[in-house]
Amino acid sequence: MITWGFQIWLYLWLAGMASGAFFAAFLAERFGKHTDHRLLHIALYIGIPAAMAGVLCLLSDLSYPLRFWHLFVFFS
């Protein structure tokens, strides 16, 4: 049985918050009125730090955090 630590739970929550904020920003930009720029800015101010903090939580959970670039290079 696989047990996840606190970092993974926090990463998943932050990823959900960031994706929701970016989706709200997309909807505000695409379908909103010209007065919705405040919503766009708030969504981006929430989404970008949440995504960055989530990546840091994911990297801190790796057994070898300095080798994270293998995720992008090797597929198997």
KAPE-V198936 format. One line per field, one symbol per residue. phi: phi as a letter, one per 30 degrees, with the letter a starting at -180 (. if undefined). burial: + if it has 9 or more other ideal C-beta (glycine too) atoms within 8 Angstrom, else -. A space follows every 50 residues. Layout:
phi: ???
burial: ???
This chain:
phi: .cccddddddddddddddddddddddddddcddddcdddddddddddddd dddddddddddddbddcddddccccb
burial: ------+++++--++-+++-++-++-++---+---+--++--++-+++-+ +-+++-+++-++--------------
